[in-house]
Amino acid sequence: MKTLQIIALLTILTSVAFSANKGQKGHIIPFDEAEMQSNDSASHKEIKPIGTTKETEFKALSTFCMDSKGNLLACDSKAKLIKVIGSDGKLLDTWKLDFAPYSIVSCQDGSTYIAGIGVVCKVDAKGKVVKTADVKGMPFEKSKASGIAFTKKDVFVCFGTGWSLRSLSTIVRFSRDLKSPKMIAEKLRGCCQRLDIVARKGFLFVAENARHRVLKMDRDGKILAKWGKRDRMGTKGFGSCCNPMNLCFGKDGVLFTAESGLGRIKRYTPDGKYLGLVGHIGVERFTRASRKAASCSNIPLAISKDQSRIYVLDFTANLIRVMAKIEKDKQKP
């Protein structure tokens, strides 16, 4: 009899604990204790997010980037617009579009490249479209953009097709004036049409998340290097379903990676040497769609010039999470 009473009590306690932690929209669910007790010392901690005011709230925050002035260019795919938000979280401007934006990158000269479903365009510093690529008849004409990057000579856009782990991605190279489209890489494995790309010093870095690795390519799509491995126990490798999901370069060529499903941000050298844990973002875990779908969600990031602030997309809550550098206490002599 006592055994049955104990089992019943444990069942009730488990149900109460689950109910308390079950995520509502915008609610932060704590991470597993073992995951948080990493040997790594995080360099940043989460502070107040962006997107909580009436001016800055989003209908469907799809991605964002940082411009040369340190402002955030946030894409609202449902409202078909870009919100320009200052580092203080205040709305500075709104750019209206005639398509849903899913990828964006800003250049030093103030121009910005934006991509959607079969659409790639260039806008000026005020958000006016000055050039649109002609992709009619191309195999990716109706495909969704998941990444965009630029070099001095080129613009690269990644387009995805299919769904779940069967999704395949193609990288297309354009000239800076969005002419001469050429497919340079095909059948890359990015879960759920998500494959992020960034560029540095003329090279392209690809987050091939379904293979838990980063690729380094030249402008013709030739793979020059690859690194990364699946790791469910430590932080040096990539965990969850499909990671790293998104990439971003900071100062001095440090490569930051974002892992969806884990909300984990880390630092590496471009050739894959692990430099440390940046921190965890308190995003909802596995509370929307299936467990696998939630763990391969888009999680773009942007970094301030001095790296004191790191911005990370939380697609479930329609917010931009903000991480601030942890000031270490000065030791007494």
N, C-alpha and C positions, 0 to 999 in steps of 0.2 A: 504493500500500500504506500509506504514511504517513497519507494522508487517512482511510482506513478505521480505522486505529488511533486517530486523534484523535477521530473520531466515536464509536467504542466507549468511549473513556475519558470523553468528555463525557456519554454516556448513563449510565454507571456513577455518575459524580459527581452527576448530576441525581437518580438514583434514591435515592442515599444521603441527599442533602439533603432530599428529599421525606419519606423515612422518618423522619428525625430530627425533622421539624416536624409530622408527622401527629399530630393531636390525640387524646389519650386523655381520658377524663372528668376534668375538673379541671385539665388541662394548659393552660398559657397559651401561645398561639401568637403570635409576634412579628408586629407590623404591618409593612406594606410600608415600606421605608426612605423612599421619597418622601413617604408619608403622615406619617411621624413627623418629617420635617424641615420641618414647617410654619413659616411666619414668625411664627405666634402663639406666645406664651410661656404655657405651661400654668400655672394657678394652684394645682392640686392634683396629688398623686401617690398611687398606690395603696399601701395598707398591708395588714395582715392582714385577711382576710375574716371574716364571721360565718356560722356554720353548719357549722363543722368539728368541734365537740364532739358527744358522744353525745346530750346534752340538746337541742342546738339544730339537729341535722341534720334535713333534710326529706325526705319521700318524693316530693313534687312541689310545690316552691315556685312558686306561681302569681303572687303579687303581695304588696305590703306597703305600709304607710304609717307615718307618725310621728304619735304622739299629742301632746297639749299638754305632757306631761312630758318629752318627748324620747325616749320608748321606741318601739321598732319593733313594729308589729302585723303579723306575717308570716303569710300564708295558705298552708296546705298543702291543696291541692285533693284529693289522693289520700287523705290521712288525715282529711279533713273537720274541720279544726281551725285555730285561730289561736294562734300562739305569741307571747307578749309578751316581748320581749327588750330588756334595758337597753342603754344606749349603750356599756357595757363588754363587750357580747357575751354576758352571762349571762342564762339563762332565768329570768323572773320569774313567769310564769303560763301556763296553757294553757286556751283556751276551746274546748269541743267544740261542734260544729254537726251538724245532720242533713242538710246539703247541702254540696256542694263550693263553696268560696268562690273567686271570680275577680276581684272588685273590692272595695276597702275605702277608707273615708275616715273620719277621726276629727275630732270637734268639740271646741271649747274647753271645753264643759260636761262632758266625759268620755264622752259618748255616741258611738257608732260606727255607721256604716251599712255593711252588707255586702251584696253581690249575687253571685248565681250564675247558673245556667241557669233563667230564668223566676222567680227568687226575689230579693226585696229585703226586708231586715229591718233593724231597729234594735236594738242591744244597749246595755246600760248599762255603767258603768265596770268591772264585774266579768265582763262577757261574757255576761250573761243576756239572752235575747231578750225584748224588751218590746213589739215591734210588728212585724208582717209585712204587707207590701202584698198586696192582693188583685188579682192580674193575670189571673184566670181568664177565658178568652174573649178576651183581648187578642191582637193579632197577634204580639206578642213573647213570648207565654206560654212557648214552648219555646226561646227564643233565649238565647245566652250573653252575659253582661255583660262589657264590656271597659273600662268607665270609670264612675266615680261621683264626684259633686261636690255641694257644698251651698252655699247662701247663707242669709241670715237668714230668708227665706220659703220656700225651695224645696230639694228634693233632685232632682238630675238623674242619670239612669242611661242609659248607652249600651248598646244590644244589637246584636249582629251576626248576620248570616246569610250563607250561601254560603261560598265558599272562594277562596283565592288572590286575584288582582286583581279577580275578579268579586264579591267579598264586598261587601255593602252594610250600612250601619249606620243605626240609628234612635235618636234621643235622646228620652227620655221624662221629663217633668217630674212630680214628685209634690209634695204639700205636705210640710212637715217631719214631720207625723204619718203620712206614707206613704199619704195618701188622694188622691183626684181625679187619677189618672194621665191624662196628656195627651201625645200624641206631638207634639213641636214641630219636629222636623227629621227628614227621611227621605232615603234614597238617598245618604248620605255615603259616601265611598270610603275604607274602612280595610281594608288587605290582611289576609286570613286572619282576619276577624272581630275585628280589633284597631283600636280607635279610642279614644284616651285623651281625657279631658276634665278640666279644672280650672276653678275659679271664683274670681273676685276682684272685690270691690266691686259685687256684683250682676250681673256679666257672666260669660259662659261662654266659655272658650277651648278650641278643639277642634284636635287634631292630626290633620288629614286627610292621613294619610301617603301614600296612593296618589297624591295630587296635590302632594306635597312642599310643603305650606303649613299655616299656622295660621289658623283662623277665630276672629273675635270675634263673639259673638251676645248678644242680649238674652234675657230669660227666655221670650220667645215664639218663639225660634228665628230671629229676623230677623238676617241677617248684616250687621254694622255695619262690619267691616273684614276684610281678608285680606292676608296677606303670606307670603313664602317662595318659593323656586324650587329647581329641581333643579340641583345643582352637583357634578360629579364631580372637579373639579380643586382647588377651594379649600375653605375652612372656613366661609365666610359663609353659603353655601347648604346644602342637604341632599343627601347622597349616598346610595349604595347603592340597593336596590330601592324601599323605601317609608319615607320619613322626613319629619319627625321622628316617632318612634314614641310617645314619652311626654313629658309636661310636668310641671313643678313650679314653684311660686312660692317664691322666697326672700324675704329681708327687703327692704324698700324697693321692693317690686313688681318685682324682677328675675325674669324668666322663664327657667328652665333647661330645656333640651331634651336628650333622649337619642336617639341614633341607633343602631338595631340593625344588626348586620352590620359596623359600624365601631367600636362601643364608644366612641363619642365624645360627650362632654358639653360643651355650650356655654351662653353667657348672651346674652339679648336683652332689650331693653325690651319692654313689652307691645305696642307698635306696630311691632316688628320691627327696631329698630336693633341691629346686631350689637355686642356688648360684649366678646367675647373667648372664647377656648378655656379650659375648665376642665381638661380632661385626657382621657386615654384609659383605658378599663378593659380589662384583659387577658382578654377573654372568647374562647372558642373561635370560630373563624370557619368557617362552611360545613362543619362536620364532622358534622352531624346532619340527616337528611332531604335534600331537594334544596337547591341553592345559594339559590334564591329563598325557600324556606320558612325556611331558617336566617337569612336576612337580614331577615325581617320578624317576628322573635320579640319577645315582650313584654320590655321593659326599663325597668320603673318606677324612679323615683328619689325619694329623700327627703333633706331638707337640715336640718342642725341650726340652731338659732336664730342662732348666731354665724357660720354658714356655714363653720366650720372642718372639718366632716365632711360628706361627701356619700356617700349609700348608693345602690347600684345593683344591681338584680337580675341575676344570671347564671343563666338558666333551665337551661342545659346542665349546669352543675356543681352545681345546687341550692344556691347560695351567695348571700349578700348581699355584694357587693364594697364595700370602704370606701376612700374617697379622703380624704386629709388635706391641709390647706392647706400649701403650701410656704412656709416661713419664709425671707424674703429676708435675705441677709447685710447687716448694717449697714455702710454705706460709711464709710470713714475720712474725717475732715474734711480 
